[in-house]
C-alpha cells in the first residue's frame, strides 16, 4: 500500500494515538504546532484560534451549548430531516428563516478546537489521577513497610474523549488539502469497530500487524450522520467525496 502520509484520526493528541513512525496528528490551527502534527489551510489564524480556545475554556467553566458541534453534525429532532425539508417545515410553520450557515471550514476548525480542548482536559485529569495513585502507593508503603511497584495506565478511556463522529466530520472538511496517498490511522476503538463493520475492500497494511480497509470518502462521511454527510457533500462536491480512502486499524 502506497501510504507515505499517515494521519491519525479522530484523536488530535499524539499521546492518544500510539503513532507509528512518521505518522502525524491533525492540528487545529493553534500557535506552536508540534513537529508531529499536520495542519491544513485553516480559516482562522493561530492568534484567533488561540482566542477562540480561551473563550471555549471560559464557556466550559460557565456552561455552554456547544453550538459549533451542533452546527456541523447534530441530527435533527424529532425526525432526521434534510436541510431542504427543514427549511420547508419552518416556512410552513411561519417560523423565521434560519441564519445562513457559516463556511464549512470555519465550523470544522471550531469543532476541532473544542475536541482538542476536551482531549487536553481528559489528559490533564488522567495525569492528576496518576499523581494521586502514586501518592497513595507511597503512603501505603510507609504504613506497611513494603515498597509497592507497578503502575497502571492512566490514559483516558474512549468514553471520556470527544465523539469520534464529530471530530471525523470536521477532519473531512479539509479533505481537499490531504495528499492522495493519505492513510487514516484510526486511533479510536469505537471508530475502528465502525470501520471494520463497513465491509470495505481490505488492503495491504502498513505497519505490520495492522489491518487496512479502502472505502470512499462518502461512505466514511455517512458514519458521521446524515446532517454532517449532507453538509460535507454540499461544500466539497461529489468528486472529493468520491475519493477512495485507506483506513488503518492498529491491532
N, C-alpha and C positions, 0 to 999 in steps of 0.2 A: 504494500500500500504506500503510495507516494503521499506522505503526510509529514512534511517537514515543519509544519506550524501547528503545534498542539495548543489549543485554547481551553482552559478549564472552565466548565460551566456546571451548575449555576453558581457555585461559590466564588466569591471575589477575593477572599484572603487565602494566601498560599498555605497557611497553617491548616486550612480545612480541606485541602485538595490532594495531599500526598503526590505532588507533581513529579512526573518523570523528568529526566534530564532534558533541558531545552524547552520545557513547557512554560506557558505564561498564563497569568490570570488577566481578567478584563478589568481595566482601571476606569473608575467613574469620572475622571477628569479633575481630580483634586491636585493641589500642588505636591511637589516632591514625589513624583511617580517612581516607584522602585524599579530596579533593573528587570525583575522577573514579571513585570506587568506590561500589558499592551493596551494602548488607548486609541480608539478610532477618532475621527474628526468630531469632537464634541461641540455642541452649540453654545454651551456656557463656558466661559473662560475659567481657568483654575481659581482665580480670585472670587468670581461669582459663585462657583461651585462650593468653595470653602464657606462663603457667607450663607449659602443655602443649607449646608450641612449644620452650621451653627444654629440656624433657625429651626431645623428639624430636631436638634438636641434640646432646644428650649421647648419646642412643641411636645416632645416626649415627656418632659417634666410636667408640663401644664395640661397634657391631654390633647390628642389630635385625631383627625378623621382619616388621615392617610389618603387625601384626595388624589395625588399623582398616581398611586397604585390603582385606585378605583377608575381613574380616567383611562388607564391603559388596558386593564384586563378584567374588571369586575363583571360578573354575569348579571343580567338584568332580572329583576323580580317584579311581579310574581311569575312571569314566563320568560323564557330565553328568547327575546325579540331581537331582530336585526336592527341596525341603525335606521333603515328606511321605515320599518314597522313602528319603531319607537317614535319617530318624527310624526308619522301619520296619526298615531294614537294621541299624541299631545295636541295635534291640530284639531282632531275630532272632539277632544275634551275641552277645547277652548283654553288650553294652557299656553303660556308664552313659549316661544321657540327657545331651544337650548342655546347656550353660548357656543360659539364656534370652537371646534377642537383646536388646542394649541398644537404646534408642529410635533410630529411623532418623535423626532429625535430629542426634543426638549423634554417631553413627558418621560421618554425612556431614560434619559440621564437622571432625572429626578428620582425615578424608581430605583435606579442603580445606586444613587446616593443613599436612599433610605435603606436599601438592602445592605450596603457596605456598613452603615451605622449599626443596624441590628446585629450583623455578624460581629462587629467590633465589641458591642456591648456583651454579646454572648461569650466572646473570648475573654473579656475582662472578668466576667462572672466566673468562668472556668478557672482563671488564674487565681482569683480570690479563694475559690474552693480548694485549690491545690495548696495554697499557703495555710489555710485553716487546717486541712488534713495533716500537713507537715507538723504544725504546732501541736495537734492532738497526739501524733505519734511520739513527739519529743516528750510531752508531758506524761504519756503512758509509760514511756521508757524510764523516766525518772521515778515514777511510782513503783514500777515492777522491778527495776534494776536490770532490765534487759533491753538491749537495743533492737528496735524493730526496723527491719529493712523492707524494701519493696515499695513501689509507688504505683498507684492506679492511674489510668489515663483520665485526664480531666478535660478532654476536648468536648465541645458542646455536642449534644445529640442532634440528629436531623430535625426533630420536632421543635428544637429551641432556635432554629435558624429560619431565615425568610422562606416563604413559599416559593419553591423552585419554579413553579409555573410563571409567577410574576417576573422573577429575575430572568428566566429564559426568554419570555416575550420581549422584555426590554433589550436583552442582548441581540435578539434577532432584528431589532430595528436598525442595527448597524451592520447587517449582513453585507450590504454593498461594499463596505470597507475591508471585508475579510478576504484574504488571498484565496485563490481557487483551491490550494492544497491544504486548507484549514481542516483540522480534525478536532472535534469537541471531546475533551477529556471529561467524562461525566463524573462529577465529584459529589453527587448526592445519591444515597442508596434508593430513595424513593423515585428519583428521576431515572436511575438505572433500571429499576423494575419496570417502569412505564415504557422505556425504550425497548427492553427485551421482549415485552408483550406486543410490540408493534408488528413483529414478524418481518422485519426488513431483511434485505439481502445481506448475508454475512460476508464480511470482507477480511482480508488478511490483517492481523492486528499487530501493532507496534505500541509499546514494547511487548516482549514475550510474556505470555501468561494472561493477557487481557483478551477480551472479545470485542469485535468491531462489527458494526452494522452500518449499512448505507440506506438512507431514507431521503425523501425530498424535504426541502425546507417547509413546504406547505403541510406535509404530514407532521413535522415537528411542531409547527405553529398551532396545528389543531389540538395538540396536547395541552396548550395554554388556555383553551376555552374559545368559544365561538366569537365572543366580542373582540378578544385580542387578535384572533386569526383574521377576522374581517378588517380590522384596522390596519394590520400589517399588509394585507393584500391591497387595500386602497393606497397605502403610502409607497409600497415597494413595487407593486405590479407583479404580474404572473411570471415574468421572466426570472426575477430574483427568487420568488418562492418556488420556481421550478428547479432550482439548483439542487444537485444531489449532495448531501452532507454525510460525512463519516462521523460516527459516534463511537468512541472507545470506552468500554466499560472495564475498569480495573477489577481484578479478582481479589 
